[in-house]
Amino acid sequence: MPAEEAGWKPALPGLFKEKEVPTHRFTWAYYLGGLTLIALKLQFITGILLLLYYKPTTIEAYQSVQFITRTVPGGDLIRSVHAWSANAVVFMVFVHFASVFVLRAYRRPREWTWVSGAVSMLLLLALSFSGYLLPWNTLSVYATKVGTEIMQASTLFLPGMLAGIGGSMASLLLGGATVGQETLTRFFALHVAILPAILVGIVLVHLLLIQLHGMSVPLSETKTYTERGRPAEKFIPTFVVKDFAMWILFAAAITILAKILPYEYFLPYTLARAYDPLLPAPDGIRPEWYFFFVYYPLEIFPRAVVIIGTIVLTLAFIFAPWLLNRVPALWGKQSDESPVPTYIALAAIIIIITLTIFGAPIVTAVRGGH
Amino acid sequence: VNEPEVQATTNRRSFVASAVLAIAGLTTFTGAWLVYIVRYIVGPRLTSAQSTALINEQNQALEAGIRLNNLRLERIQKPEIEIASLDDLSTDQAKLATDYFLQPVLVYKTADDKPVARSAVCTHLGCTVQTDFVDGKIFCPCHASYFDANTGQALSGPATVALAEEPLIIKGDKVYLVRPTEPIKIGPAQNAMEPV
């Protein structure tokens, strides 16, 4: 059965039996979502394990994390996997999105699969921001201060009462005037209960939609794929077994990486030590690498421009499938034939990679002295 | 003509390889993980030395928490708090204290030898500025903002608002922070803060 034309189909169990995965030059891209999922599963397993010993109070949080790392058998591995895998989820989500974008898998009828993926990605970023605070070390508290200050200042350029929206949002999140126990409790609740619950729901919708629609054949491959007689492999067992093998390799790679290179090795002592409200901020406070592409523009351009730009681009990102179907029409082309979406995808990928790797030197060059 | 058959063989071979890898890998991998997880859940058996170290650390953390609570109490109850001796203050390095907003505050002498208390919360994004002055300027390490130590004015970097001066009095050779009678704008907050 040509999966590409399947559209909506009822009866999942039957679908699994019939389901086939097209084989072509870009079949490897079908594994990227699965790799994101396995990294996410590692997060749930290690996260639940960390809950057994973690204490969400400003007095005990840092020490309980140290206890996990130094004293509990295997605790260093569990914690390091949680940190590495958090990076892996975000990294794989970026790669997964890049491939879906470039191969145009978001086209009809898969718009809502894209939307559920985009919302999951935003939830993942919120999860990593909230999880960052929990160890209560110097870096995590200051990064949270900076993050919520940005939120507070984000609406100051708006007129009248609207200017206070960001401030209200920030104090709602902080639970007080500054980062304190209330903040830790709220971030803990968000990180271990609220956000994961929402994420699981949306990811299940995402997976359900993928099963209903079948795998998308990239536009560039459709012709050759049809000419070759639509070669495909069975979803069960062929694809599932290969997928599983990839998962094991990926999870093993993360485990080994976490074992030999604890994530905290990258932090200087001044940032990794317990947060002390009475000490000045040390050098080197900045968010995790996956926030650089929003963070560094904030350092260069007027805040209003970056904030409005971020909101517009985020909405454009979520609803990209519909927008990208319209944009080519402006050039008077059929959306499927137009190269415009590919250009947009490549531009976005290049900008994000450049800011992530060269953000700091760019800011220094533009502003002089960072 | 032969192509589909070749492909079928390759597919079968790669399938068998994947299956073997998956089963063997899964067994060893989950096995190793399960051992780790069980040991982790069972938890550590602490030696008496470990227990002692742990309890000592815990006490230190609790004491720090109590100190913070006492700072809060003191600021609620007292209209002025002793923070330094006049002799301890210098012009190129500040003493870090806690103000009536429970925020860090710099106490130092300006160029004309006058003691001054100035909020240490950077007006850019709320980091604590450093206590060592750089060429007579207050420096925030987060995003490289500089402030004039004499006036508090933002000189360069992303911060544009001055570091607020906070009221103090001198009695004998001691310097006291005084509870502000009016809210003061501390850090990047758009609204002035009330003392605790």
Interface residues (C-beta under 8 A of the other chain):
Chain A: T23 L49 L52 Y53 T58 I59 E60 Y62 Q63 Q66 F67 T71 V72 P73 G74 G75 L77 I78 Y142 K145 V146 E149 I150 Q152 A153 L156 A163 G164 G167 A177 T178 P231 E233 P237 T238 V241 K242 F244 A245 I248 L249 A251 A252 T255 A274 D276 P277 L278 L279 P280 A281 P282 D283 G284 I285 E299 G369 H370
Chain B: Q7 N11 S14 F15 S18 A19 L21 A22 G25 L26 F29 W33 Y36 I37 R39 Y40 I41 V42 G43 P44 L46 Q50 L54 E57 Q58 A61 L62 A64 G65 L68 L96 T98 L102 Q103 P104 A120 C122 L125 G126 C127 T128 V129 Q130 T131 C140 P141 C142 H143 A144 S156 G157 P158 G187 P188 A189 Q190 N191 M193
